[in-house]
């Protein structure tokens, strides 16, 4: 899984240069020259002032800021913390979702937060959250789609998504779930 994520990151870096004509090093230098902006402010500036998509702006901002910002855990450290202790057996579910999303395109990104991982394109299209020690909840933005079967209305789960899929094992991340992920990604 780590190899797939690393390969996706390298692909994004190559695509960044192809699409913008600037190398990653040039973008990082430019980002650092924008001053002491917070991560979100830097992403906003790169998008508004320099025309980067959210995925590329996030990639450049992370590189410019380094792995850590003010000692707070970021990236994979947040994911490791989410799946620590009694939730450790749930990590393969997350890994299967991350692998699927990484294959959608260079503009797909995984943005770990403290308790969940945001799935983003130009905007958030889903999230992955280890909700209990026996279940991961996959939230999806599928506007206009009626809940049916495993694809439930999000209800009180999370207001940032329209639907939820409860996943108890890696086998639950099947072709149907990957298609729902793809549909949400395509709509973002």
TORNU-939541 format. One record per residue (C-alpha): chain; x, y, z; residue in three letters. Coordinates in Angstrom, 2 decimals, decimal comma, m for minus. Last residue first. Layout:
N
mol = A; east = X; north = Y; up = Z; type = ALA
...
end
This chain:
188
mol = A; east = m16,31; north = 16,65; up = m7,29; type = UNK
mol = A; east = m18,85; north = 14,67; up = m9,34; type = UNK
mol = A; east = m16,22; north = 12,28; up = m10,78; type = UNK
mol = A; east = m14,85; north = 11,64; up = m7,27; type = UNK
mol = A; east = m18,34; north = 10,81; up = m5,93; type = UNK
mol = A; east = m18,93; north = 8,42; up = m8,84; type = UNK
mol = A; east = m15,51; north = 6,84; up = m8,33; type = UNK
mol = A; east = m16,14; north = 6,28; up = m4,63; type = UNK
mol = A; east = m19,53; north = 4,74; up = m5,47; type = UNK
mol = A; east = m17,79; north = 2,52; up = m8,04; type = UNK
mol = A; east = m15,17; north = 1,47; up = m5,46; type = UNK
mol = A; east = m17,99; north = 0,55; up = m3,07; type = UNK
mol = A; east = m19,70; north = m1,61; up = m5,73; type = UNK
mol = A; east = m16,42; north = m3,25; up = m6,77; type = UNK
mol = A; east = m15,73; north = m4,35; up = m3,18; type = UNK
mol = A; east = m14,42; north = m2,57; up = m0,10; type = UNK
mol = A; east = m16,53; north = m4,88; up = 2,11; type = UNK
mol = A; east = m13,81; north = m7,54; up = 1,68; type = UNK
mol = A; east = m11,54; north = m5,27; up = 3,74; type = UNK
mol = A; east = m13,77; north = m5,82; up = 6,74; type = UNK
mol = A; east = m16,49; north = m4,13; up = 8,80; type = UNK
mol = A; east = m17,37; north = m1,32; up = 6,38; type = UNK
mol = A; east = m20,46; north = 0,83; up = 6,94; type = UNK
mol = A; east = m21,33; north = 2,93; up = 3,88; type = UNK
mol = A; east = m22,54; north = 6,49; up = 4,45; type = UNK
mol = A; east = m24,26; north = 9,03; up = 2,23; type = UNK
mol = A; east = m24,70; north = 12,80; up = 1,82; type = UNK
mol = A; east = m21,36; north = 13,96; up = 3,22; type = UNK
mol = A; east = m20,16; north = 17,00; up = 5,20; type = UNK
mol = A; east = m23,03; north = 16,64; up = 7,73; type = UNK
mol = A; east = m21,46; north = 13,54; up = 9,29; type = UNK
mol = A; east = m22,96; north = 10,45; up = 10,91; type = UNK
mol = A; east = m26,25; north = 12,07; up = 11,98; type = UNK
mol = A; east = m28,04; north = 10,94; up = 8,84; type = UNK
mol = A; east = m25,54; north = 9,94; up = 6,16; type = UNK
mol = A; east = m28,26; north = 8,36; up = 4,04; type = UNK
mol = A; east = m27,33; north = 4,73; up = 3,52; type = UNK
mol = A; east = m25,53; north = 3,01; up = 0,64; type = UNK
mol = A; east = m25,52; north = m0,56; up = 1,96; type = UNK
mol = A; east = m29,01; north = m1,13; up = 0,59; type = UNK
mol = A; east = m30,34; north = 2,01; up = m1,13; type = UNK
mol = A; east = m30,01; north = 5,71; up = m0,38; type = UNK
mol = A; east = m31,30; north = 7,81; up = m3,27; type = UNK
mol = A; east = m28,68; north = 9,55; up = m5,39; type = UNK
mol = A; east = m29,25; north = 13,24; up = m6,08; type = UNK
mol = A; east = m26,02; north = 14,34; up = m4,46; type = UNK
mol = A; east = m23,48; north = 11,57; up = m3,98; type = UNK
mol = A; east = m21,03; north = 13,02; up = m1,49; type = UNK
mol = A; east = m19,61; north = 9,97; up = 0,24; type = UNK
mol = A; east = m18,85; north = 8,96; up = 3,82; type = UNK
mol = A; east = m17,05; north = 5,70; up = 4,42; type = UNK
mol = A; east = m17,51; north = 4,48; up = 7,96; type = UNK
mol = A; east = m14,96; north = 2,06; up = 9,38; type = UNK
mol = A; east = m16,22; north = m0,57; up = 11,79; type = UNK
mol = A; east = m15,19; north = m2,90; up = 14,64; type = UNK
mol = A; east = m13,33; north = m0,57; up = 17,00; type = UNK
mol = A; east = m15,90; north = 2,11; up = 16,24; type = UNK
mol = A; east = m16,04; north = 5,08; up = 13,88; type = UNK
mol = A; east = m12,78; north = 4,53; up = 11,98; type = UNK
mol = A; east = m13,44; north = 7,38; up = 9,56; type = UNK
mol = A; east = m12,98; north = 7,66; up = 5,81; type = UNK
mol = A; east = m14,22; north = 10,77; up = 4,02; type = UNK
mol = A; east = m15,83; north = 11,70; up = 0,73; type = UNK
mol = A; east = m16,00; north = 14,03; up = m2,24; type = UNK
mol = A; east = m14,25; north = 17,00; up = m0,69; type = UNK
mol = A; east = m13,57; north = 19,72; up = m3,22; type = UNK
mol = A; east = m11,43; north = 20,09; up = m6,35; type = UNK
mol = A; east = m10,51; north = 16,45; up = m5,70; type = UNK
mol = A; east = m10,60; north = 15,42; up = m2,09; type = UNK
mol = A; east = m11,03; north = 12,43; up = 0,21; type = UNK
mol = A; east = m10,87; north = 13,66; up = 3,81; type = UNK
mol = A; east = m9,29; north = 11,29; up = 6,30; type = UNK
mol = A; east = m10,90; north = 10,99; up = 9,73; type = UNK
mol = A; east = m10,35; north = 11,69; up = 13,46; type = UNK
mol = A; east = m7,45; north = 14,17; up = 13,57; type = UNK
mol = A; east = m7,46; north = 15,09; up = 9,88; type = UNK
mol = A; east = m5,78; north = 13,25; up = 7,03; type = UNK
mol = A; east = m6,09; north = 14,76; up = 3,54; type = UNK
mol = A; east = m6,05; north = 12,06; up = 0,87; type = UNK
mol = A; east = m5,82; north = 13,50; up = m2,62; type = UNK
mol = A; east = m7,25; north = 12,91; up = m6,06; type = UNK
mol = A; east = m5,91; north = 15,40; up = m8,62; type = UNK
mol = A; east = m3,42; north = 12,94; up = m10,10; type = UNK
mol = A; east = m6,22; north = 10,57; up = m10,98; type = UNK
mol = A; east = m8,52; north = 7,80; up = m9,83; type = UNK
mol = A; east = m5,83; north = 5,30; up = m8,82; type = UNK
mol = A; east = m5,04; north = 6,99; up = m5,53; type = UNK
mol = A; east = m8,72; north = 6,68; up = m4,59; type = UNK
mol = A; east = m8,65; north = 2,88; up = m4,93; type = UNK
mol = A; east = m5,42; north = 2,53; up = m2,95; type = UNK
mol = A; east = m6,73; north = 4,82; up = m0,20; type = UNK
mol = A; east = m9,92; north = 2,76; up = 0,07; type = UNK
mol = A; east = m7,95; north = m0,50; up = 0,37; type = UNK
mol = A; east = m5,59; north = 1,06; up = 2,93; type = UNK
mol = A; east = m8,51; north = 2,30; up = 5,04; type = UNK
mol = A; east = m9,97; north = m1,21; up = 5,17; type = UNK
mol = A; east = m6,51; north = m2,65; up = 5,89; type = UNK
mol = A; east = m6,27; north = m0,29; up = 8,92; type = UNK
mol = A; east = m9,35; north = m1,75; up = 10,69; type = UNK
mol = A; east = m7,37; north = m4,33; up = 12,71; type = UNK
mol = A; east = m5,53; north = m1,42; up = 14,40; type = UNK
mol = A; east = m8,74; north = 0,02; up = 15,91; type = UNK
mol = A; east = m8,11; north = m1,52; up = 19,35; type = UNK
mol = A; east = m4,78; north = 0,25; up = 19,64; type = UNK
mol = A; east = m3,89; north = 2,61; up = 16,81; type = UNK
mol = A; east = m5,83; north = 3,13; up = 13,59; type = UNK
mol = A; east = m6,55; north = 6,84; up = 13,98; type = UNK
mol = A; east = m3,03; north = 7,46; up = 15,33; type = UNK
mol = A; east = m1,43; north = 5,82; up = 12,29; type = UNK
mol = A; east = m3,65; north = 7,94; up = 10,03; type = UNK
mol = A; east = m2,58; north = 11,10; up = 11,85; type = UNK
mol = A; east = 1,08; north = 10,14; up = 11,54; type = UNK
mol = A; east = 0,49; north = 9,40; up = 7,84; type = UNK
mol = A; east = m0,15; north = 13,02; up = 7,12; type = UNK
mol = A; east = 0,36; north = 15,36; up = 10,02; type = UNK
mol = A; east = 1,16; north = 15,30; up = 13,71; type = UNK
mol = A; east = 1,46; north = 18,74; up = 15,24; type = UNK
mol = A; east = 4,95; north = 19,93; up = 16,20; type = UNK
mol = A; east = 4,44; north = 23,47; up = 14,90; type = UNK
mol = A; east = 4,05; north = 22,20; up = 11,36; type = UNK
mol = A; east = 5,60; north = 18,87; up = 10,56; type = UNK
mol = A; east = 6,31; north = 17,15; up = 7,25; type = UNK
mol = A; east = 7,78; north = 20,22; up = 5,60; type = UNK
mol = A; east = 5,89; north = 23,47; up = 5,06; type = UNK
mol = A; east = 6,94; north = 23,89; up = 1,44; type = UNK
mol = A; east = 6,38; north = 20,21; up = 0,64; type = UNK
mol = A; east = 2,97; north = 20,20; up = 2,30; type = UNK
mol = A; east = 2,02; north = 23,42; up = 0,51; type = UNK
mol = A; east = 3,16; north = 22,02; up = m2,85; type = UNK
mol = A; east = 1,05; north = 18,87; up = m2,49; type = UNK
mol = A; east = m1,95; north = 20,85; up = m1,20; type = UNK
mol = A; east = m1,71; north = 23,26; up = m4,14; type = UNK
mol = A; east = m1,47; north = 20,31; up = m6,53; type = UNK
mol = A; east = m4,58; north = 18,64; up = m5,11; type = UNK
mol = A; east = m6,53; north = 21,90; up = m4,85; type = UNK
mol = A; east = m5,90; north = 22,85; up = m8,46; type = UNK
mol = A; east = m3,16; north = 25,37; up = m9,14; type = UNK
mol = A; east = m3,99; north = 28,68; up = m10,79; type = UNK
mol = A; east = m1,19; north = 30,82; up = m9,32; type = UNK
mol = A; east = m3,01; north = 33,57; up = m7,44; type = UNK
mol = A; east = m6,23; north = 31,82; up = m6,50; type = UNK
mol = A; east = m5,04; north = 28,21; up = m6,11; type = UNK
mol = A; east = m1,58; north = 28,90; up = m4,73; type = UNK
mol = A; east = m2,96; north = 31,60; up = m2,44; type = UNK
mol = A; east = m5,73; north = 29,33; up = m1,11; type = UNK
mol = A; east = m3,28; north = 26,48; up = m0,49; type = UNK
mol = A; east = m0,98; north = 28,86; up = 1,38; type = UNK
mol = A; east = m3,85; north = 30,13; up = 3,51; type = UNK
mol = A; east = m4,82; north = 26,56; up = 4,38; type = UNK
mol = A; east = m1,27; north = 25,69; up = 5,44; type = UNK
mol = A; east = m0,77; north = 28,86; up = 7,47; type = UNK
mol = A; east = 1,10; north = 31,65; up = 5,74; type = UNK
mol = A; east = 4,53; north = 32,87; up = 6,80; type = UNK
mol = A; east = 5,60; north = 34,45; up = 3,52; type = UNK
mol = A; east = 4,77; north = 33,90; up = m0,13; type = UNK
mol = A; east = 8,42; north = 33,18; up = m0,89; type = UNK
mol = A; east = 8,10; north = 29,69; up = 0,60; type = UNK
mol = A; east = 5,41; north = 28,95; up = m1,97; type = UNK
mol = A; east = 7,59; north = 30,16; up = m4,85; type = UNK
mol = A; east = 10,51; north = 28,02; up = m3,66; type = UNK
mol = A; east = 8,19; north = 25,02; up = m3,31; type = UNK
mol = A; east = 6,83; north = 25,62; up = m6,82; type = UNK
mol = A; east = 10,36; north = 25,84; up = m8,28; type = UNK
mol = A; east = 11,40; north = 22,65; up = m6,47; type = UNK
mol = A; east = 8,28; north = 20,87; up = m7,76; type = UNK
mol = A; east = 9,30; north = 21,83; up = m11,28; type = UNK
mol = A; east = 7,50; north = 24,49; up = m13,27; type = UNK
mol = A; east = 5,96; north = 24,10; up = m16,73; type = UNK
mol = A; east = 2,48; north = 23,99; up = m15,20; type = UNK
mol = A; east = 0,84; north = 20,84; up = m16,55; type = UNK
mol = A; east = 3,97; north = 18,78; up = m17,22; type = UNK
mol = A; east = 5,67; north = 19,94; up = m14,01; type = UNK
mol = A; east = 2,63; north = 19,10; up = m11,88; type = UNK
mol = A; east = 2,17; north = 15,80; up = m13,73; type = UNK
mol = A; east = 5,61; north = 14,61; up = m12,64; type = UNK
mol = A; east = 4,91; north = 15,60; up = m9,00; type = UNK
mol = A; east = 1,48; north = 13,95; up = m9,12; type = UNK
mol = A; east = 3,04; north = 10,74; up = m10,46; type = UNK
mol = A; east = 5,54; north = 10,77; up = m7,61; type = UNK
mol = A; east = 2,69; north = 11,06; up = m5,12; type = UNK
mol = A; east = 0,78; north = 8,21; up = m6,78; type = UNK
mol = A; east = 3,90; north = 6,04; up = m6,68; type = UNK
mol = A; east = 4,34; north = 6,79; up = m2,97; type = UNK
mol = A; east = 0,69; north = 5,89; up = m2,31; type = UNK
mol = A; east = 1,06; north = 2,66; up = m4,27; type = UNK
mol = A; east = 4,33; north = 1,76; up = m2,50; type = UNK
mol = A; east = 2,76; north = 2,45; up = 0,92; type = UNK
mol = A; east = 0,00; north = 0,00; up = 0,00; type = UNK
end
